[in-house]
């Protein structure tokens, strides 16, 4: 006979908000990447600059392959962030740590990009940052930084549960 399954502990509000912030940040980043990915003229022009000896058929094939590979990467990243966020919301500390590392790197990179743009270093190096890129960088950096802070506001959600075996005295 099957044992009844204990209901899962409710997810604290701050953890639930952090989960949705992670997913929203991944979606915003994905949308920016998709916009760039479907700008076929820019991709063809870039491929032509990098390899002027290639014919149009070769450039088209390379761009098509790049778009397909980019779509695959976007889907994998979105699924990974969603899975990690949901696992974190279920109280798994390892998922919180992974999200902290990924989010911390993303926040640091976002701040670096904004600093390079604000100081003029990016323009001096010939890196163009369109207003859409700046807006997405600000939004994703803010979403991920907020999600990291919220995950650590309710640390009790991630404490290990005491099992019967570990509570017994050792002889």
C-alpha positions in Angstrom: 0.0 0.0 0.0 1.3 3.4 -0.9 2.2 5.8 1.9 0.6 9.2 1.7 2.9 11.9 0.5 3.4 14.9 2.8 2.5 18.2 1.3 5.4 20.4 0.3 6.2 23.3 2.5 4.8 26.5 1.2 7.3 28.6 -0.7 8.0 31.9 1.0 6.8 35.0 -0.9 10.3 36.4 -1.3 11.6 33.1 -2.7 8.7 33.0 -5.1 9.4 36.5 -6.2 13.1 35.6 -6.7 12.1 32.6 -8.8 10.0 34.8 -11.1 12.7 37.4 -11.3 15.2 34.8 -12.5 12.8 33.6 -15.1 12.0 37.2 -16.2 15.7 38.0 -16.5 16.3 35.0 -18.6 13.3 35.9 -20.8 14.4 39.5 -21.3 17.9 38.4 -22.2 16.5 35.8 -24.6 14.3 38.4 -26.3 17.3 40.7 -26.9 19.3 37.8 -28.3 16.4 36.8 -30.6 16.1 40.3 -31.9 19.8 40.3 -32.8 19.6 36.8 -34.2 16.8 37.7 -36.6 18.5 40.8 -37.9 19.6 38.8 -41.0 21.1 41.9 -42.8 23.4 42.7 -39.9 24.5 39.0 -39.7 25.2 38.8 -43.4 27.1 42.1 -43.4 29.2 40.9 -40.4 29.9 37.5 -42.1 30.9 39.4 -45.3 33.3 41.7 -43.3 34.9 38.7 -41.6 35.2 36.5 -44.7 35.2 38.7 -47.9 36.3 35.8 -50.1 33.2 33.7 -49.4 30.4 33.5 -51.9 26.8 34.5 -51.1 25.7 30.8 -50.8 28.4 30.1 -48.3 27.5 33.2 -46.3 23.8 32.3 -46.3 24.6 28.8 -45.1 26.9 30.1 -42.4 24.3 32.6 -41.2 21.5 30.0 -41.3 23.6 27.6 -39.2 24.5 30.4 -36.8 20.8 31.3 -36.3 19.8 27.7 -35.8 22.7 27.2 -33.3 21.8 30.4 -31.5 18.1 29.4 -31.2 19.2 26.1 -29.7 21.5 27.9 -27.1 18.7 30.3 -26.2 16.2 27.5 -25.5 18.8 25.5 -23.4 19.7 28.6 -21.4 16.0 29.5 -20.8 15.2 26.0 -19.7 18.3 25.8 -17.4 17.4 29.1 -15.7 13.8 28.1 -15.3 14.7 24.7 -13.9 17.3 26.2 -11.5 14.8 28.8 -10.3 12.1 26.2 -9.7 14.6 23.9 -7.9 15.7 26.9 -5.8 12.1 27.6 -4.9 11.7 24.0 -3.7 14.4 24.7 -1.1 17.5 23.2 -2.7 20.5 25.2 -1.6 22.8 23.9 -4.4 20.4 25.6 -6.9 20.6 28.8 -5.0 24.4 28.7 -5.1 24.5 28.0 -8.8 22.1 30.9 -9.4 24.2 33.1 -7.2 27.3 32.3 -9.2 25.6 32.7 -12.6 23.7 35.8 -11.5 26.8 37.4 -9.8 28.8 36.9 -13.0 26.0 38.4 -15.1 25.6 41.4 -12.7 29.3 42.0 -12.8 29.4 41.9 -16.6 26.4 44.1 -16.8 28.0 46.7 -14.5 31.2 46.4 -16.5 29.3 47.1 -19.7 27.4 50.1 -18.2 30.7 51.4 -16.8 32.4 51.0 -20.2 29.6 52.8 -21.9 29.3 55.6 -19.3 33.0 56.3 -19.3 33.3 56.3 -23.1 35.8 53.3 -23.1 33.4 51.2 -25.2 33.0 53.9 -27.9 36.8 54.4 -27.9 37.3 50.7 -28.6 34.7 50.9 -31.4 32.1 48.9 -29.5 28.6 50.1 -30.4 26.0 49.9 -27.7 22.5 50.7 -29.0 19.9 52.1 -26.6 18.1 48.7 -26.6 21.3 47.0 -25.5 21.7 49.5 -22.7 18.1 49.1 -21.6 18.3 45.4 -21.6 21.6 45.5 -19.6 20.1 47.7 -17.0 16.9 45.6 -16.7 18.6 42.2 -16.5 21.3 43.5 -14.1 18.6 44.9 -11.8 16.4 41.8 -12.0 19.3 39.4 -11.3 20.8 41.5 -8.5 17.3 41.7 -6.8 16.8 38.0 -7.2 20.1 37.3 -5.5 19.3 39.5 -2.6 15.8 38.0 -2.2 17.1 34.4 -2.2 19.2 35.2 0.8 16.5 37.1 2.7 14.8 33.8 3.7 17.7 31.5 4.5 15.5 29.3 6.7 13.9 27.9 3.5 17.2 26.3 2.6 18.1 24.7 5.9 18.6 21.0 5.7 15.7 19.0 7.2 16.6 16.8 10.1 15.9 13.2 9.3 15.1 10.5 11.8 18.5 8.8 11.3 20.5 11.9 11.8 18.6 12.8 15.0 19.4 9.5 16.7 22.3 9.5 19.1 25.3 7.5 18.0 26.6 4.7 20.2 
